[in-house]
Structures are given as structure tokens and as C-alpha cells.
Amino acid sequence: MTDSLFTQQVTAALTDTALQTALKNVKNGLTAKRHAAVTALPEYERIRRQAVRIKNKTLDQLDTYLLEYEKHVTAHGGRVHWAETPEAACEIIEGICRDAKAEHIVKGKSMVTEEIHLNAHLEKQGYEVTETDLGEYIIQLAEETPSHIIAPAIHKTKEQVARLFGEKHKLLDGVTEHSPRVDLVAEARRMLRQKFLAADVGITGANFLIAESGQHVLVTNEGNGDLCSLLPDTHIVVSGIEKVLPTRQDVGPFLRLLTRSAVGQHISNYVSFFSGPKKPEDRDGPSDFHVVLVDNGRSQMLNSEFKSMLRCVRCGACLNHCPVYGAIGGHAYHSVYSGPMGAVFSPLLEGLKKHGDLPNACTLNGRCQVACPMDIPLPDMIRQLRHQAWSHTLNSRASRWGLGCWAFITRHPGIYRLFVKLAIRLLAVLKGRSHYIKYVPFGQSWSARRDFPLPETSTFMEQWKKKKG
């Protein structure tokens, strides 16, 4: 992404009144609920440390656990496919759909399928693909991408959703902007019920893969993941290779952390364990079962200083606590993954040249790591990506010149003190009779949308000397 494109998207987001209204739901809703749920669990930090230990152990032996998982999936009658790239994953999934003579495909919520751009690939081949998670369904109708990991349509207001349904649902009962939320949900349910019954293939993600049993775990609130898994004759699970855990017992700590961190729930409405195609004695389930394990750069992360990023459980807590995300939303990042985790994950997946702006869209306040249930050192990794961007001269000429001048000033105490003295005098003049500074030299972008705090009348060193004397 170019700097100008990112700047344009940020500017558009900050001036979008509907988006700003919708984003208040993050601060007033998800963040507050998480705090209440975590506070109500005295052993939260102990469980957090336990989950980190389990995940670190798994990543240290990831190849072993993945092969064990494949062995047990095969024993259950399923098949595991390995995809090194997004293109390979899409081709594998298309081949399965072709063999199933599919026409209609239903999908549960899956960030990995967003990552590999699966919908666009399948639709180009003539398949009808329907997202069944309510948020994903809304943005599919709007022809948009998710703006949040767990709440894809959080950027939309109720009125916008009502207008969207009124435009797209020509054959169903209409809704108006004044319709209550329950009517909007009922409207989506009526439409999606038809899609579930007509589907030939169901595609879902997986929150966890269990090595010892070959099972995968789906954690949802709407139950659509279960319907995608059980109703169609063919079920395809698409997952990143990092989602594996050694045992069923290991899943417990993650379940206690995941929904608390994501939406402030003690437990999700549906926690389902699946294990391959249906057996002769089963009343329902798919006859054909496949798992597509996607690498897409994860193996390289595994052998780098960014290894701990693979602990991420996609809860979205870092987004909810990020002041930058709270101001601009997810679409401004121009990436599948947004917020602090996106500022790390997207450059690692697609390169700093494309996403070099994202690590700089951060104040380094550290709230993301505090909120992260897996204690991922996101601020440290963002700093490391900034260093890499600097080393490869990916920053703009103006920013490199400015940072170079600042580095020179800070390395020379005498020059630094003189600079601070002059800056304080200049800002005092610019303040005039106002209580805040409207114009900051070389910092107009910063001060255009926030009040620059008034400086002290003298420097710290001047005050210290005066007090000492």
C-alpha cells in the first residue's frame, strides 16, 4: 500500500460520520464487556500463562503435531491437503467442489478464506458462494470486506443494514430503517435457511485442531458453522497450520480465554467438536470430509523473531483496545487483518513493501499486549518491522530526513536542550490567546484533528536547576 492511499483512507474514515458512530460500539461495547468478564475470573492470568506455555510447546514441535493430526483425520475417513500458497489452497478447494459436482456453497466465518481470497476465486469459476455468519453475510451483500476479525460488519449502523436488506432482498418481506434489530436478524435467517438447504458443499474455518484425535473445534454464537458442517454432503475445513493443539485437554484454557477476550462472554453459545465424515450409524453429517492446511508464510514466521505472532487466536481484543483502530476502523488498513495484529501479520504475509504503512499506524501505547490473551508482544514486533522498513529504505524521503534530524539532535545533549528551549518559545507564540495550539510546524497532520497540549513555560532542565539552586 502506498503512503498516499493509506493517508486517503484514513482521512476518509475520520470524516465518515456513520463510521464514527458505528465505531463507538467497539469502545462502549466490546472493550467494556471484556473488562467485566476478565475481572470476574480471578484466575485469568494463571490461565493465560498456561495457554501461552501450551502454544509455545506446540509451535516448537509443530511438524510433529501436524502429522499426528493428519494421521487421525485419515483414520476417521477424512483427507488432509497441504497448501503452501493461497493459490494452491484455492485450487485444492475448487478441485474438491468440482469433484462433488457442486453448484451452491455455504461458508462459515473464516479469516483464512478471506486471507486466500477464496470467495472471489470460486465465484470466478461459476459457483454460488454464500456467507452464513450474519456479519459476513451483511458485508457480502454490500460487496465489502470485513472490518473486524470477529465483528465483520461493526462499521455499519443498523439503519445502513436495513437499507441494504431492503435493496437486496427483493423476494422477501421488506424492512425499513426503523425496523428493530430482531426483525433484521429474522430477515437474514429466512434468506439463509434456503441457502443451507440447497448447499452441496459447506466450508468452515477451525478455531483449533486437535492432534491426538484428528478433531477440529468450532466456536460460534450463531450456530451457522454447525449447519455448514452438517447439512451439505461435503465439508471442507480451511485452517492455518498454527491452529493445532496437542490434546483435547489443552483446548480448555483457550476456550476460557477466547470468548472473554473477544466479546466478553464466559463461554460461546456453540462449542462443537467435529471428527471427519459421518459413520454408518450417524443420522447426519457429511459423506465427504476434507481439511486444507494453509501455510502462506507461516513456516517462515516460525523460524523468525515473529514466531510468537503464531500464538494469535483471532479474538480481536487488540483491535478493540487500539486507539488507532477505534478512530479509523478496519478498512483503512487495506488488508484482511487490521489493528495491531494486522500491523504485524499483514506485512509478514504480503511484504513490507505493500504494507509498510501499517506498523507506523501505531502509537506504541502497549494496550494491545495487555489485552491479548496470548500475551503476544505486538509493540516489540511493530518496532522490529519499523526497523526493517528503515533498513530497506521503504520509508518516504521526508520521514527519513525528519527522523534522521531528530536522531542527530537527541544524540547531542547541548543541541537537544537548545532545540527544546526554542520549541517552547515558538509554541508559546503560536498559542496566542488560545488554550491549545491549532498549528504545529511540520505536524499539521497530527494537530488537524486533536488539540496539541500546551507546553510548560520552561524546560525540565531549567526547572530542575531553578529548584536545585
N, C-alpha and C positions, 0 to 999 in steps of 0.2 A: 504494500500500500504506500502510495506517495504521501509526503507530508501535506501537500495541498488538499488531497482527497480527505485525509483524516481531519484536517482543520475545517473543511467544509462540512463534514458530517457532524462534528462536534458543535459547530455554530448552529447548524440546522436543529440539532437536538435541544440546545439551550433555548432556542426561540420557539419551540413547538409546545404550545400551552397544553394541548391534550396529553402529550407525552409527559410533561412535568407533573400534571395532575395524576396520571397513572403511576408514575414512579414513587409517589408518596406512599403507595401501598407497600413498597419494599421496607421503608423505614418504620412506618406505623404498624405494619402487619408482620411480615416475616421476621424482622430483627427482634421485635418485642416478644414475639411468641417463642423464638429460640431462647432468648434470655430466661424467660419464665420456665421453660422445660428443662434447661440445663441447671438452673438454680434449684429446681425441685428434685434433682438427682445428686445427692451428696457424694456418691462415688464416681461422678462423671470423670474427673481427672485420672482416677485409677483405671477406669475402663479405656480411656483414651490412650494411656501408656501401654496397656495390654494390646490394644488394636495395632498400635504402631509397631510393637515387637513382632506380632504375628505377620504383619505385612512386610517388614524388613526381612524376616526369616524366609518368607515366600519368595521375595524378589532375589534373594541370594541364591536360591535353588529353583528359579523359575522354569528352566527347561525340564527339570525332573518332574515338577508338579504338573506341567502342561502335558507331558507324555503320559503321566498316570491318569490325568483327566481323559485324554483321548482313549486310553485303553478301556476305561469303564463305560464311556459313551458307546464305544463299539460293542462292548459286551451287552449293553441294553438294546442293541439293534439300530443305533444311530450311526451317523458318519460325521467325522470332523474334517474340515477343509482348512488349509493354511494359506493365508493371503498376505504376501509381503507388502503389496501396494494397494491403494484404493481401486485402481483399475482392475487388478487381479480379483479383488473381493467382489466388485460389481459383475465381472464376467462369470465368476463362480455362481453367484446368486441368480443371475439371468439364466445360466445353464440349468439350474435346478428348476426354475419356473418353467422353462421350455420343456424339460422332461416331464413335468407334471401337467403339461398342456393347459397351463393356467391362463386365465383372462383377467380375473379380479383378485387383487392382493390387498389385504388389510395389514396395517402396521401398528404395533405398539410403540410407545415413545422410546427412541434410541438415539443418543447423541453420536454414536459411532456411525450409524447410517447417514446422519447429517454430515459427518466428517468426510465420508467417502462419496457424498452426493449421489446416494443410491436412487432416490426418487426420480431425479432427472434422467438417470441412465435407463431405468425401467420404463418410464413414460415414453422415452425416445424410441424404445423397442415396441411400443404399442400396448403396454399393459396399463390397466386402470389401477392406480395405487391410492388407497385412502388411509389417511392418518386417523387413528381412533381415539387417541388421547385428546381431551376436549381442547386444551390449549394448542396442540399441534394441528388439530382439525381447523381451528379458527384461522391460524396463520396460513394453512394450506389454501383455504378459501380466499384469503387476502393476497395469495401469491407472495408471501414474505418468508423470511427465515426466523428461527427462534431468537428471541432477545434475552433469554434467560435459560439456564440449564434445566431447572425444574418447573418453571412457570413460563413457557414459551411465549404466551400472549400477554404477559404482565404489562406490556407497553400500551395495551389497548383499554379504553374505557368501556363500560357496559353499553353506553349509547353507540359506540362505534361497532361493537359486536352485533347489536340489534340491527343496525343499518346493513351490516354485512349479510346477516341471515335473511333479511328482507330482500336483498338483491339476488342472493344465490339459491334460496330455497323456493323456487317458483311453484313446485308441485305440493308443497306442504302449507299448513296454516301459517299465515304471515305473523310477524311480530313487529312491534313498534319500539321507538326509543324509550317509551315509558314502561315497557314490559319488565316485570321483575326478573331477577336472575334465575329463579326456579323455572320460569317459562322458557328462558333461553336454553337452559340445560335440557329441558324436555324436548325442545325443538331439535337440538343436536342428537339426542337419544333416538328420536323417531327416524331420523335420516340414517344414523349409523347402524341401527338394527338391521336395516335392509342390506347394508354392505357386509355385515358379519355373516348373514345367512347365504349370501351369494359368493363368498370368497372361496377361492381354490387354494390359495397359499396365505399363511399367516407369518409375518416377520416380526420378531421382537428383539430387544436387546437382552442383557442379563446384568443384574446388579452384582452377582457373584457366581463363580464357577467353583464346584467342589471337587477336588482331585480324587479323594478317596471313594467317591460314589458315582462320579460322572453326572451329577445333578447340576442344574443351574437354578438360581433363585431370582424371582421377580418380586419387586417391592412397588406396589402401586396403591393409589387411593380410589381409582375408578373401576378397577376390575377388567378394563379393556385388554390388558395384557394377557389375562387368563383366557378371554374369549378368542383372541388372536392365536393363542397356543392350542386351544382345544377344538374349536369348531372346524377350521379348514383341514383338508386331508393331508396337507403338507405344512410342516412347521420348520422355519429357519431361524436359528438364533445367531445374531451377529454381535460379536464381542471383541474388545481389545484383549490382547494376550495378558495384560496385567490384572485382569479381574479374578484370576484363580486364587483359591484359598485351600489349605491342606485338607481340613476336615469339616464335617458338619458342625462340630462343636465350636470351631473357630468363627462361624458366622454370627454367633450370639452377640459378641461385643459390638460388631459392626451394625447390627440391627438396632441396638440400643443407642448408637451414636447417629446413625444416618437420618432418621426421620426427625429426631430432635433438632439436629443441625439444619435440616432443610426447611421444615415448616413448623417446627415447634410441637410436633406430636410425640406422644410417648411410644406409639407403635403405629405403623401404617395400617390402612383398612384391609389390605390384602398382602400377605407374605406367602408366596407359593413356591414350592419345590417341585421341579419337573425332572423327569429322567427318561428321555427317549420316546420312541413311538409307543402306541398303546399295545398292550398284551392281549392275547385272545380273550381273557376274562374281563378286560376293561370295557366299560359301557361307552366311553367317549375317548377322544384324543386323536392325534394324527397317525396316519398309517406310515408316513414317511417323515423322518426327522434328521435335520442337518444342523451342524454348528460351523460357522465361519469365523475363524480366529484371525483378527486383523493385527498386523504389526505396524506398518506405516510410521516407521521411525522410532518405535518404542524400544527396539533392541539397542539402537544407538544411545538412547537415553539411559538404558540400563547400565551401560558402561561409561557413564559420564558423571559430572558433578551434579547433574539434574535428575539423578536416579530417584530421589525422594518424591519427585513430581508424580511418579507412577503409584504412589500411595493414594492418590486422589480418588474419592468415592463419588464424585459428581453431585455433591449435596447443594452446592450453590451458596454456602454460608459466606464464603469470601466475597462473592458479588454483593450479597445483602449488606455487608458491613463496609463496603468500599465507597468512600465519598465521591470518587470519580464516576463509578458506575451509577451511583444514585443520582448524579447530575445529568449524565448523558445517555444512560440506557445501554442496551447491548448492541444495537445495530450500528452505532457509531464506530465500533471496533472493526467492522467489516470482516468478521471472522466467525466461524462456527462457535468458538469459545471466546467468551468476553470476560471482563472483570480481571481481577488479579491472576486467577488460574489461566485465563486466556492470554494474558500478557506474557506468560511463560510458555504455555503449551503450544500456542499458535506459531510463534517464531521457531520452536523446536521442530514442529511438524512440517511447516512450509517455508521456513527460512527467515532469517532476519532481514534480508533484502526486501521481502514482501511485507513483513510485519514489524519492521524496526521501530515504528512509532509506538507500538503497544507498551513495551517496557518503560517508555518515557511518560505514558499516561498514568502516572502513579505518584502519590505524594510521599511514599515510603513511611506512612504513619504506623504500619505494623498491625493494624486491626485484623487484617486478613489471616495472619498466622495465629493470632489469639483465638479467632472464631473457628479456625479449621479443626475439625475433629481428628484429623490425622497429623496435626502439628507440622504441616509442610512449611519449610522456611521460605515462603514466597518472596518476602522483601530481599533476602540474600540472593535468590536466583534472579530476581529482576535487576539487581545491581550487577550481577555477573553478565547478564545479557547486555546491559548498557556498556560494560567494559568491552565486550566482544564487538558491539556495534562501533565503538570508538576505534578499536584496533583495526577494524576493516574499513575505516573511513566511510561509514554508512550514514553518518550524521550530516546535516546540512552545513554548508560552509560558514554561515552566520553563527550557528550554535557552536561549532568547533572553535571559531575565533573568540566567541564570548567566554566559553569555558576555559580556553587557553589563557585569556587575560585574567580571569578570576583565579585560576590556579597559580599564576605568577604572583598576583597580589597577595594571596594567602600564604605563600612561601616566604614572603619578606615582611616581617612584623612592622617595621617602620613605615613602609609604603601602605600596609594594610590599615594602620592606625590613622594615617593621613587621609586615606580614602574614606574611612568611616566618618571622620570629622567633616569632610567636605560634603558627604552624602547627607548627613544630618542637617547641615546648614541649608543645603539645596531643598530637601524635602520640607523643611520649615517654611521656606519661601513659597513653595508650590502649594502648601496647605492654605495659605492666606487666612481668611476668617472662617474657613470651614472646619468641621470636626473630623474630617477624613480627607484623604488625598485622592483626587479624581484622576490625576495624570502622573504616571511614573515613567521617567525616561527609560527607554528600552524594555519597559514592562507593561505596555498598553494592553496586551492580551490578558495579562493577569488582572489588572485593575479595572478592565472594562465591565466585569460582572461581579465584582466584590469590592468591599471597602478596604483600602490599604491602611493598616494601623498607623497611628501617629507615632513618630519616633520620640525617644527621650530627648531632652534638651541638650544632653551631653553624652559622650561615650562612656562605656563601662569603665575604661581605664581612667578617664578624667574623674568620674565619681569615686572610684576606688582611691585614687591619690588624694582627693579632697578629704575623704573620710579618714584616711590614714594620717594626713597632715594635721 
